[in-house]
Amino acid sequence: MKSDIKLIDYLAVRRSIPAFQMCEPGPEKAEIEEILRLASRVPDHGKIAPWRFIVYRGQERVRLGEALLTLALETKPDLSEEMIQVERTRFTRAPVVVAVVSRAGPHIKIPEWEQLMSAGALCLNVILSANAHGYVANWLTEWFAYDERAYPLLGVEPGEKVAGFIHIGSTTFPAIERPRPELVDTVTWIGGED
C-alpha cells in the first residue's frame, strides 16, 4: 500500500468540534447510510458485528431531550435553569446523533474485550467517515450512556451498552488544537537498533 499524503495531512490535524458548536446542515438519510456503511469497516474478530447503530434525527431529538430531562430531575430535582436547558438540548445540539451500541457478550471464541474494542473502533470510524463527507463530528457518552433507566427511551435493548453518541453536523467555528501527549510519555520501545 502506498502512503497517502492527503490522509496523513488529515490525520495530522484531525479534531473534534464540540457538539454545542454544531449547526445545520447535517447529513441526509442517504449520506448517513453511506457514513455508517464505511464506518462499519472495523476490526471485528470472528466477523460477528458485536455492535449496532441507532440514528436520532428530526423531532425525535426534542422528545428525547424532554424525556432525559425528566429522568435527570428524578435524580436531581434541584437542577438549575441552566442545567435544565442543557438536559433538554442533549440531542438537539447537532442535526444528527448516532448511538454506537455494543452487543458484546460471551462467545465461544471471541473474548468480550475484543468485541468492546470493535465498538470503540466503530465510534472513531463514524467520526472519520462523517469528516470524509464534509461534516464535523464529536464522540460523547454523557450520563445517560451509563444509566440503564434511559435505555428504553434511547432504543437500547437489554444486555446492550452504549459505546458512544456521535454528534454529526456542520459548524461555523474553527477547529481549535488542544495539547496532545508527547510520544516519550506514551510509547515504550522494545528492541530495534536505533
N, CA and C atoms as a LAMMPS dump frame, in Angstrom:
ITEM: TIMESTEP
0
ITEM: NUMBER OF ATOMS
582
ITEM: BOX BOUNDS ff ff ff
-5.0000000000000000e+02 5.0000000000000000e+02
-5.0000000000000000e+02 5.0000000000000000e+02
-5.0000000000000000e+02 5.0000000000000000e+02
ITEM: ATOMS id mol type element x y z
1 1 1 N 0.846 -1.18 0
2 1 2 C 0 0 0
3 1 3 C 0.888 1.238 0
4 2 1 N 0.585 2.191 -0.859
5 2 2 C 1.344 3.435 -0.93
6 2 3 C 0.892 4.383 0.169
7 3 1 N 1.816 5.271 0.564
8 3 2 C 1.413 6.28 1.546
9 3 3 C 0.461 7.269 0.872
10 4 1 N -0.457 7.793 1.644
11 4 2 C -1.478 8.708 1.14
12 4 3 C -1.296 10.048 1.844
13 5 1 N -0.683 11.001 1.135
14 5 2 C -0.363 12.296 1.731
15 5 3 C -1.622 13.007 2.213
16 6 1 N -2.721 12.932 1.462
17 6 2 C -3.955 13.597 1.893
18 6 3 C -4.454 13.015 3.212
19 7 1 N -4.412 11.705 3.344
20 7 2 C -4.86 11.073 4.581
21 7 3 C -3.924 11.426 5.735
22 8 1 N -2.625 11.428 5.474
23 8 2 C -1.657 11.8 6.51
24 8 3 C -1.895 13.238 6.956
25 9 1 N -2.1 14.137 5.995
26 9 2 C -2.366 15.542 6.336
27 9 3 C -3.635 15.674 7.169
28 10 1 N -4.669 14.934 6.812
29 10 2 C -5.924 14.966 7.575
30 10 3 C -5.7 14.479 9.003
31 11 1 N -5.03 13.33 9.163
32 11 2 C -4.811 12.771 10.494
33 11 3 C -3.963 13.696 11.363
34 12 1 N -3.077 14.47 10.734
35 12 2 C -2.217 15.387 11.49
36 12 3 C -3 16.537 12.116
37 13 1 N -4.182 16.831 11.588
38 13 2 C -4.971 17.962 12.114
39 13 3 C -6.371 17.545 12.549
40 14 1 N -6.659 16.241 12.557
41 14 2 C -7.999 15.784 12.922
42 14 3 C -8.37 16.307 14.298
43 15 1 N -9.572 16.832 14.395
44 15 2 C -10.017 17.447 15.642
45 15 3 C -11.521 17.351 15.722
46 16 1 N -12.035 17.047 16.903
47 16 2 C -13.482 17.051 17.113
48 16 3 C -13.954 18.468 17.407
49 17 1 N -15.139 18.781 16.934
50 17 2 C -15.788 20.061 17.224
51 17 3 C -16.808 19.81 18.325
52 18 1 N -16.847 20.639 19.37
53 18 2 C -17.859 20.435 20.419
54 18 3 C -19.27 20.411 19.839
55 19 1 N -20.103 19.544 20.378
56 19 2 C -21.47 19.397 19.861
57 19 3 C -22.241 20.71 19.916
58 20 1 N -22.012 21.52 20.956
59 20 2 C -22.76 22.778 21.067
60 20 3 C -22.34 23.799 20.016
61 21 1 N -21.257 23.531 19.279
62 21 2 C -20.839 24.41 18.189
63 21 3 C -21.313 23.905 16.826
64 22 1 N -22.16 22.891 16.82
65 22 2 C -22.653 22.337 15.557
66 22 3 C -23.959 22.993 15.146
67 23 1 N -24.217 22.927 13.845
68 23 2 C -25.439 23.502 13.296
69 23 3 C -25.831 22.717 12.044
70 24 1 N -26.936 23.109 11.453
71 24 2 C -27.348 22.556 10.163
72 24 3 C -26.388 23.083 9.099
73 25 1 N -26.229 22.411 7.986
74 25 2 C -26.91 21.173 7.646
75 25 3 C -26.194 19.955 8.223
76 26 1 N -26.995 18.933 8.423
77 26 2 C -26.465 17.624 8.772
78 26 3 C -26.657 16.71 7.581
79 27 1 N -26.118 15.523 7.65
80 27 2 C -26.278 14.6 6.528
81 27 3 C -27.721 14.124 6.38
82 28 1 N -28.133 13.95 5.138
83 28 2 C -29.446 13.373 4.842
84 28 3 C -29.36 11.851 5.004
85 29 1 N -30.503 11.188 4.929
86 29 2 C -30.554 9.746 5.191
87 29 3 C -29.58 8.956 4.32
88 30 1 N -29.514 9.253 3.025
89 30 2 C -28.612 8.505 2.138
90 30 3 C -27.152 8.711 2.541
91 31 1 N -26.805 9.939 2.932
92 31 2 C -25.439 10.203 3.384
93 31 3 C -25.152 9.481 4.7
94 32 1 N -26.117 9.488 5.602
95 32 2 C -25.938 8.784 6.879
96 32 3 C -25.691 7.303 6.616
97 33 1 N -26.475 6.721 5.72
98 33 2 C -26.29 5.304 5.4
99 33 3 C -24.892 5.041 4.854
100 34 1 N -24.395 5.934 4.004
101 34 2 C -23.05 5.774 3.452
102 34 3 C -21.994 5.955 4.547
103 35 1 N -22.181 6.938 5.413
104 35 2 C -21.263 7.152 6.536
105 35 3 C -21.183 5.888 7.386
106 36 1 N -22.329 5.304 7.698
107 36 2 C -22.356 4.115 8.554
108 36 3 C -21.82 2.88 7.839
109 37 1 N -22.092 2.777 6.534
110 37 2 C -21.557 1.647 5.761
111 37 3 C -20.03 1.672 5.78
112 38 1 N -19.458 2.842 5.536
113 38 2 C -17.999 2.961 5.556
114 38 3 C -17.447 2.769 6.969
115 39 1 N -18.141 3.311 7.956
116 39 2 C -17.683 3.201 9.344
117 39 3 C -17.641 1.754 9.813
118 40 1 N -18.483 0.917 9.238
119 40 2 C -18.574 -0.486 9.66
120 40 3 C -17.35 -1.314 9.29
121 41 1 N -16.428 -0.729 8.553
122 41 2 C -15.215 -1.445 8.158
123 41 3 C -14.175 -1.35 9.284
124 42 1 N -14.466 -2.027 10.38
125 42 2 C -13.595 -2.001 11.557
126 42 3 C -13.063 -3.398 11.845
127 43 1 N -11.991 -3.501 12.63
128 43 2 C -11.563 -4.822 13.084
129 43 3 C -12.716 -5.508 13.818
130 44 1 N -12.982 -6.743 13.458
131 44 2 C -14.116 -7.477 14.023
132 44 3 C -13.764 -8.963 14.021
133 45 1 N -13.012 -9.382 15.03
134 45 2 C -12.57 -10.774 15.149
135 45 3 C -13.791 -11.696 15.118
136 46 1 N -13.785 -12.626 14.193
137 46 2 C -14.885 -13.571 14.055
138 46 3 C -16.022 -13.074 13.179
139 47 1 N -15.916 -11.832 12.714
140 47 2 C -16.955 -11.24 11.842
141 47 3 C -18.345 -11.382 12.461
142 48 1 N -18.46 -11.044 13.751
143 48 2 C -19.739 -11.21 14.448
144 48 3 C -20.511 -9.898 14.601
145 49 1 N -19.914 -8.778 14.181
146 49 2 C -20.565 -7.46 14.298
147 49 3 C -21.215 -7.297 15.678
148 50 1 N -20.381 -7.192 16.733
149 50 2 C -20.925 -7.112 18.089
150 50 3 C -21.369 -5.701 18.463
151 51 1 N -22.038 -5.042 17.548
152 51 2 C -22.478 -3.671 17.735
153 51 3 C -23.586 -3.369 16.746
154 52 1 N -24.247 -2.252 16.972
155 52 2 C -25.243 -1.757 16.017
156 52 3 C -25.355 -0.248 16.186
157 53 1 N -26.075 0.379 15.259
158 53 2 C -26.286 1.827 15.282
159 53 3 C -27.741 2.14 15.618
160 54 1 N -27.947 3.272 16.28
161 54 2 C -29.273 3.871 16.409
162 54 3 C -29.109 5.315 15.955
163 55 1 N -29.909 5.745 14.981
164 55 2 C -29.796 7.097 14.433
165 55 3 C -30.961 7.94 14.934
166 56 1 N -30.627 9.077 15.53
167 56 2 C -31.635 10.012 16.045
168 56 3 C -31.584 11.276 15.187
169 57 1 N -32.744 11.664 14.648
170 57 2 C -32.809 12.899 13.867
171 57 3 C -34.207 13.479 13.943
172 58 1 N -34.361 14.665 13.41
173 58 2 C -35.669 15.312 13.381
174 58 3 C -36.216 15.607 14.772
175 59 1 N -37.533 15.641 14.868
176 59 2 C -38.219 15.994 16.112
177 59 3 C -38.025 14.96 17.216
178 60 1 N -37.643 13.752 16.868
179 60 2 C -37.391 12.731 17.886
180 60 3 C -36.321 13.196 18.873
181 61 1 N -35.388 14.017 18.396
182 61 2 C -34.326 14.527 19.27
183 61 3 C -34.899 15.428 20.365
184 62 1 N -35.942 16.19 20.029
185 62 2 C -36.597 17.057 21.021
186 62 3 C -37.284 16.198 22.079
187 63 1 N -38.013 15.164 21.634
188 63 2 C -38.692 14.266 22.57
189 63 3 C -37.699 13.604 23.513
190 64 1 N -36.561 13.163 22.972
191 64 2 C -35.544 12.533 23.809
192 64 3 C -35.002 13.5 24.85
193 65 1 N -34.781 14.738 24.448
194 65 2 C -34.3 15.738 25.395
195 65 3 C -35.259 15.931 26.551
196 66 1 N -36.547 16.012 26.251
197 66 2 C -37.555 16.177 27.309
198 66 3 C -37.595 14.945 28.217
199 67 1 N -37.503 13.756 27.621
200 67 2 C -37.533 12.522 28.412
201 67 3 C -36.295 12.411 29.3
202 68 1 N -35.137 12.795 28.767
203 68 2 C -33.916 12.751 29.575
204 68 3 C -33.961 13.787 30.69
205 69 1 N -34.555 14.938 30.412
206 69 2 C -34.729 15.95 31.455
207 69 3 C -35.566 15.388 32.597
208 70 1 N -36.639 14.697 32.27
209 70 2 C -37.49 14.09 33.302
210 70 3 C -36.687 13.121 34.167
211 71 1 N -35.862 12.28 33.525
212 71 2 C -35.015 11.347 34.285
213 71 3 C -34.008 12.092 35.154
214 72 1 N -33.398 13.122 34.593
215 72 2 C -32.407 13.89 35.351
216 72 3 C -33.042 14.532 36.576
217 73 1 N -34.267 15.037 36.422
218 73 2 C -34.96 15.673 37.549
219 73 3 C -35.346 14.664 38.625
220 74 1 N -35.562 13.406 38.243
221 74 2 C -35.834 12.368 39.244
222 74 3 C -34.621 12.166 40.15
223 75 1 N -33.44 12.268 39.564
224 75 2 C -32.207 12.081 40.32
225 75 3 C -31.802 13.351 41.062
226 76 1 N -31.953 14.495 40.379
227 76 2 C -31.549 15.784 40.955
228 76 3 C -32.683 16.787 40.769
229 77 1 N -33.659 16.788 41.651
230 77 2 C -34.82 17.671 41.482
231 77 3 C -34.488 19.157 41.581
232 78 1 N -33.32 19.499 42.093
233 78 2 C -32.955 20.906 42.249
234 78 3 C -32.032 21.402 41.132
235 79 1 N -32.135 20.83 39.943
236 79 2 C -31.311 21.281 38.814
237 79 3 C -31.525 22.764 38.563
238 80 1 N -30.435 23.462 38.263
239 80 2 C -30.528 24.882 37.921
240 80 3 C -31.216 25.038 36.566
241 81 1 N -31.692 26.237 36.293
242 81 2 C -32.316 26.51 34.989
243 81 3 C -31.334 26.241 33.855
244 82 1 N -30.074 26.576 34.087
245 82 2 C -29.048 26.332 33.069
246 82 3 C -28.913 24.837 32.778
247 83 1 N -28.88 24.013 33.819
248 83 2 C -28.747 22.569 33.622
249 83 3 C -30.021 21.955 33.046
250 84 1 N -31.161 22.525 33.368
251 84 2 C -32.412 22.064 32.753
252 84 3 C -32.334 22.257 31.244
253 85 1 N -31.817 23.408 30.823
254 85 2 C -31.676 23.672 29.386
255 85 3 C -30.647 22.729 28.757
256 86 1 N -29.567 22.456 29.465
257 86 2 C -28.55 21.519 28.965
258 86 3 C -29.175 20.146 28.741
259 87 1 N -29.915 19.654 29.731
260 87 2 C -30.547 18.335 29.597
261 87 3 C -31.54 18.312 28.443
262 88 1 N -32.304 19.368 28.322
263 88 2 C -33.344 19.447 27.297
264 88 3 C -32.749 19.421 25.884
265 89 1 N -31.533 19.924 25.739
266 89 2 C -30.935 20.06 24.398
267 89 3 C -29.843 19.029 24.11
268 90 1 N -29.756 17.992 24.903
269 90 2 C -28.701 16.983 24.712
270 90 3 C -28.675 16.42 23.285
271 91 1 N -29.836 16.241 22.679
272 91 2 C -29.895 15.624 21.349
273 91 3 C -30.183 16.625 20.236
274 92 1 N -30.308 17.898 20.557
275 92 2 C -30.586 18.887 19.507
276 92 3 C -29.392 19.785 19.231
277 93 1 N -28.269 19.523 19.843
278 93 2 C -27.078 20.336 19.587
279 93 3 C -26.551 20.098 18.179
280 94 1 N -26.71 18.889 17.676
281 94 2 C -26.261 18.537 16.326
282 94 3 C -27.462 18.047 15.531
283 95 1 N -27.443 18.213 14.214
284 95 2 C -28.574 17.765 13.395
285 95 3 C -28.818 16.259 13.437
286 96 1 N -27.751 15.486 13.644
287 96 2 C -27.863 14.023 13.676
288 96 3 C -27.028 13.503 14.843
289 97 1 N -27.58 12.54 15.556
290 97 2 C -26.826 11.845 16.606
291 97 3 C -26.927 10.35 16.312
292 98 1 N -25.78 9.692 16.311
293 98 2 C -25.726 8.249 16.067
294 98 3 C -25.215 7.57 17.333
295 99 1 N -26.014 6.685 17.891
296 99 2 C -25.546 5.871 19.012
297 99 3 C -24.848 4.646 18.452
298 100 1 N -23.667 4.373 18.974
299 100 2 C -22.986 3.111 18.698
300 100 3 C -23.229 2.244 19.922
301 101 1 N -23.921 1.139 19.703
302 101 2 C -24.35 0.27 20.794
303 101 3 C -23.56 -1.033 20.738
304 102 1 N -22.915 -1.359 21.844
305 102 2 C -22.147 -2.603 21.933
306 102 3 C -23.074 -3.753 22.307
307 103 1 N -22.932 -4.851 21.562
308 103 2 C -23.663 -6.084 21.86
309 103 3 C -22.699 -7.146 22.376
310 104 1 N -21.572 -6.69 22.927
311 104 2 C -20.544 -7.618 23.396
312 104 3 C -21.11 -8.557 24.448
313 105 1 N -20.679 -9.788 24.366
314 105 2 C -21.134 -10.77 25.337
315 105 3 C -20.351 -12.056 25.209
316 106 1 N -20.674 -13.04 26.023
317 106 2 C -19.961 -14.32 25.977
318 106 3 C -20.008 -14.93 24.571
319 107 1 N -18.876 -15.441 24.147
320 107 2 C -18.761 -16.071 22.831
321 107 3 C -17.778 -17.224 22.964
322 108 1 N -18.013 -18.28 22.24
323 108 2 C -17.176 -19.474 22.348
324 108 3 C -15.727 -19.201 21.953
325 109 1 N -15.502 -18.213 21.067
326 109 2 C -14.156 -17.974 20.547
327 109 3 C -13.668 -16.544 20.761
328 110 1 N -14.557 -15.571 20.713
329 110 2 C -14.146 -14.166 20.694
330 110 3 C -14.268 -13.559 22.089
331 111 1 N -13.149 -13.121 22.695
332 111 2 C -13.227 -12.512 24.022
333 111 3 C -14.101 -11.251 24.01
334 112 1 N -14.814 -11.046 25.093
335 112 2 C -15.694 -9.88 25.193
336 112 3 C -14.909 -8.58 25.032
337 113 1 N -13.686 -8.543 25.557
338 113 2 C -12.858 -7.341 25.434
339 113 3 C -12.648 -6.967 23.968
340 114 1 N -12.386 -7.952 23.109
341 114 2 C -12.187 -7.669 21.686
342 114 3 C -13.469 -7.143 21.053
343 115 1 N -14.598 -7.644 21.494
344 115 2 C -15.878 -7.149 20.983
345 115 3 C -16.086 -5.688 21.382
346 116 1 N -15.73 -5.35 22.62
347 116 2 C -15.853 -3.964 23.083
348 116 3 C -14.926 -3.041 22.3
349 117 1 N -13.715 -3.519 22.04
350 117 2 C -12.765 -2.709 21.279
351 117 3 C -13.269 -2.465 19.861
352 118 1 N -13.957 -3.427 19.287
353 118 2 C -14.53 -3.254 17.953
354 118 3 C -15.554 -2.124 17.958
355 119 1 N -16.379 -2.056 19.011
356 119 2 C -17.359 -0.965 19.112
357 119 3 C -16.66 0.378 19.264
358 120 1 N -15.555 0.415 20.008
359 120 2 C -14.791 1.652 20.135
360 120 3 C -14.204 2.091 18.804
361 121 1 N -13.672 1.128 18.043
362 121 2 C -13.146 1.445 16.713
363 121 3 C -14.257 1.97 15.816
364 122 1 N -15.442 1.414 15.969
365 122 2 C -16.593 1.854 15.181
366 122 3 C -16.921 3.317 15.473
367 123 1 N -16.858 3.705 16.743
368 123 2 C -17.131 5.107 17.098
369 123 3 C -16.187 6.046 16.351
370 124 1 N -14.896 5.747 16.381
371 124 2 C -13.947 6.612 15.683
372 124 3 C -14.181 6.571 14.183
373 125 1 N -14.505 5.405 13.638
374 125 2 C -14.746 5.326 12.197
375 125 3 C -15.968 6.145 11.773
376 126 1 N -16.982 6.239 12.623
377 126 2 C -18.126 7.099 12.293
378 126 3 C -17.647 8.543 12.177
379 127 1 N -16.797 8.974 13.098
380 127 2 C -16.256 10.335 13.04
381 127 3 C -15.456 10.536 11.76
382 128 1 N -14.559 9.605 11.465
383 128 2 C -13.719 9.734 10.271
384 128 3 C -14.56 9.744 9.002
385 129 1 N -15.563 8.886 8.942
386 129 2 C -16.425 8.821 7.765
387 129 3 C -17.256 10.094 7.624
388 130 1 N -17.772 10.607 8.739
389 130 2 C -18.521 11.872 8.684
390 130 3 C -17.614 12.998 8.204
391 131 1 N -16.384 13.051 8.721
392 131 2 C -15.429 14.064 8.273
393 131 3 C -15.143 13.933 6.782
394 132 1 N -14.995 12.701 6.3
395 132 2 C -14.725 12.474 4.876
396 132 3 C -15.874 12.964 4.002
397 133 1 N -17.078 13.008 4.567
398 133 2 C -18.245 13.513 3.841
399 133 3 C -18.446 15.014 4.035
400 134 1 N -17.51 15.676 4.712
401 134 2 C -17.571 17.123 4.866
402 134 3 C -18.285 17.609 6.114
403 135 1 N -18.557 16.716 7.05
404 135 2 C -19.241 17.091 8.294
405 135 3 C -18.274 17.043 9.468
406 136 1 N -18.597 17.786 10.505
407 136 2 C -17.848 17.693 11.751
408 136 3 C -18.551 16.681 12.642
409 137 1 N -17.826 16.151 13.609
410 137 2 C -18.41 15.125 14.479
411 137 3 C -17.722 15.138 15.834
412 138 1 N -18.437 14.62 16.83
413 138 2 C -17.896 14.521 18.18
414 138 3 C -18.467 13.281 18.853
415 139 1 N -17.602 12.547 19.541
416 139 2 C -17.97 11.323 20.253
417 139 3 C -18.179 11.673 21.718
418 140 1 N -19.41 11.56 22.189
419 140 2 C -19.756 11.837 23.582
420 140 3 C -20.401 10.604 24.197
421 141 1 N -20.32 10.509 25.508
422 141 2 C -21.082 9.465 26.187
423 141 3 C -22.158 10.118 27.047
424 142 1 N -21.792 10.896 28.008
425 142 2 C -22.715 11.59 28.904
426 142 3 C -23.408 10.607 29.845
427 143 1 N -24.074 11.129 30.859
428 143 2 C -24.591 10.297 31.958
429 143 3 C -25.554 9.218 31.501
430 144 1 N -26.376 9.505 30.502
431 144 2 C -27.406 8.545 30.101
432 144 3 C -26.846 7.356 29.329
433 145 1 N -25.571 7.423 28.945
434 145 2 C -24.928 6.245 28.352
435 145 3 C -24.704 5.168 29.411
436 146 1 N -24.702 5.584 30.665
437 146 2 C -24.427 4.662 31.771
438 146 3 C -25.635 4.431 32.67
439 147 1 N -26.734 5.09 32.391
440 147 2 C -27.937 4.972 33.216
441 147 3 C -28.951 4.113 32.467
442 148 1 N -29.086 2.87 32.885
443 148 2 C -29.946 1.935 32.156
444 148 3 C -31.419 2.314 32.213
445 149 1 N -31.798 3.237 33.101
446 149 2 C -33.183 3.737 33.078
447 149 3 C -33.465 4.468 31.765
448 150 1 N -32.422 5.033 31.154
449 150 2 C -32.585 5.775 29.906
450 150 3 C -32.625 4.862 28.684
451 151 1 N -32.167 3.629 28.816
452 151 2 C -32.04 2.75 27.656
453 151 3 C -33.341 2.541 26.882
454 152 1 N -34.475 2.282 27.54
455 152 2 C -35.709 2.119 26.757
456 152 3 C -36.069 3.374 25.952
457 153 1 N -35.797 4.549 26.509
458 153 2 C -36.066 5.799 25.793
459 153 3 C -35.198 5.916 24.55
460 154 1 N -33.978 5.399 24.648
461 154 2 C -32.988 5.537 23.584
462 154 3 C -33.043 4.419 22.552
463 155 1 N -33.826 3.371 22.812
464 155 2 C -33.893 2.237 21.895
465 155 3 C -32.817 1.203 22.137
466 156 1 N -32.164 1.266 23.296
467 156 2 C -31.117 0.312 23.651
468 156 3 C -31.771 -0.892 24.324
469 157 1 N -31.433 -2.074 23.844
470 157 2 C -32.054 -3.313 24.316
471 157 3 C -31.349 -3.861 25.562
472 158 1 N -32.037 -4.702 26.333
473 158 2 C -31.394 -5.354 27.477
474 158 3 C -30.138 -6.116 27.037
475 159 1 N -29.082 -6.011 27.823
476 159 2 C -27.824 -6.676 27.507
477 159 3 C -26.894 -5.844 26.644
478 160 1 N -27.377 -4.736 26.109
479 160 2 C -26.544 -3.857 25.29
480 160 3 C -25.992 -2.724 26.154
481 161 1 N -24.916 -2.1 25.669
482 161 2 C -24.31 -0.94 26.321
483 161 3 C -24.021 0.112 25.255
484 162 1 N -24.076 1.359 25.656
485 162 2 C -23.772 2.451 24.731
486 162 3 C -22.264 2.689 24.727
487 163 1 N -21.647 2.56 23.561
488 163 2 C -20.223 2.868 23.414
489 163 3 C -20.02 4.361 23.215
490 164 1 N -20.99 5.014 22.609
491 164 2 C -20.883 6.451 22.412
492 164 3 C -22.012 6.994 21.573
493 165 1 N -22.221 8.29 21.715
494 165 2 C -23.152 9.032 20.874
495 165 3 C -22.309 9.933 19.983
496 166 1 N -22.388 9.721 18.672
497 166 2 C -21.61 10.513 17.732
498 166 3 C -22.515 11.611 17.183
499 167 1 N -22.183 12.852 17.511
500 167 2 C -22.937 14.017 17.049
501 167 3 C -22.328 14.459 15.724
502 168 1 N -23.181 14.677 14.723
503 168 2 C -22.713 14.986 13.367
504 168 3 C -23.456 16.209 12.847
505 169 1 N -22.715 17.133 12.252
506 169 2 C -23.341 18.314 11.665
507 169 3 C -22.322 19.176 10.954
508 170 1 N -22.632 20.455 10.886
509 170 2 C -21.742 21.452 10.299
510 170 3 C -21.342 22.413 11.41
511 171 1 N -20.446 23.337 11.089
512 171 2 C -20.061 24.342 12.081
513 171 3 C -19.573 25.596 11.386
514 172 1 N -19.644 26.694 12.102
515 172 2 C -19.059 27.951 11.634
516 172 3 C -17.84 28.294 12.483
517 173 1 N -17.498 27.423 13.426
518 173 2 C -16.378 27.658 14.329
519 173 3 C -15.112 27.001 13.793
520 174 1 N -13.956 27.627 14.011
521 174 2 C -12.707 26.975 13.605
522 174 3 C -12.372 25.841 14.567
523 175 1 N -11.681 24.852 14.052
524 175 2 C -11.206 23.76 14.906
525 175 3 C -10.011 24.274 15.701
526 176 1 N -10.085 24.172 17.011
527 176 2 C -9.013 24.645 17.887
528 176 3 C -8.172 23.444 18.315
529 177 1 N -6.884 23.562 18.134
530 177 2 C -5.991 22.475 18.549
531 177 3 C -5.912 22.441 20.07
532 178 1 N -5.73 21.254 20.591
533 178 2 C -5.556 21.082 22.034
534 178 3 C -4.224 20.387 22.275
535 179 1 N -3.716 20.45 23.489
536 179 2 C -2.454 19.751 23.768
537 179 3 C -2.602 18.249 23.52
538 180 1 N -1.597 17.673 22.921
539 180 2 C -1.563 16.233 22.659
540 180 3 C -0.421 15.625 23.465
541 181 1 N -0.538 14.369 23.853
542 181 2 C 0.55 13.759 24.629
543 181 3 C 1.819 13.63 23.791
544 182 1 N 2.945 13.756 24.457
545 182 2 C 4.237 13.558 23.799
546 182 3 C 4.493 12.055 23.682
547 183 1 N 5.068 11.632 22.566
548 183 2 C 5.347 10.21 22.369
549 183 3 C 6.235 9.649 23.469
550 184 1 N 7.156 10.452 23.977
551 184 2 C 8.044 9.984 25.033
552 184 3 C 7.249 9.558 26.269
553 185 1 N 6.055 10.117 26.447
554 185 2 C 5.212 9.782 27.596
555 185 3 C 4.27 8.609 27.332
556 186 1 N 4.134 8.207 26.082
557 186 2 C 3.125 7.197 25.76
558 186 3 C 3.65 5.982 25
559 187 1 N 4.923 5.979 24.64
560 187 2 C 5.461 4.878 23.831
561 187 3 C 6.585 4.174 24.584
562 188 1 N 6.529 2.86 24.616
563 188 2 C 7.614 2.03 25.135
564 188 3 C 8.195 1.265 23.955
565 189 1 N 9.5 1.394 23.753
566 189 2 C 10.177 0.693 22.663
567 189 3 C 10.822 -0.578 23.214
568 190 1 N 10.64 -1.676 22.517
569 190 2 C 11.278 -2.937 22.885
570 190 3 C 11.985 -3.46 21.646
571 191 1 N 13.294 -3.509 21.692
572 191 2 C 14.068 -3.994 20.555
573 191 3 C 14.365 -2.893 19.56
574 192 1 N 15.055 -3.256 18.505
575 192 2 C 15.43 -2.299 17.475
576 192 3 C 16.824 -1.765 17.716
577 193 1 N 17.416 -1.257 16.681
578 193 2 C 18.807 -0.808 16.755
579 193 3 C 18.953 0.694 16.876
580 194 1 N 17.953 1.467 16.515
581 194 2 C 18.133 2.92 16.538
582 194 3 C 17.521 3.439 17.77
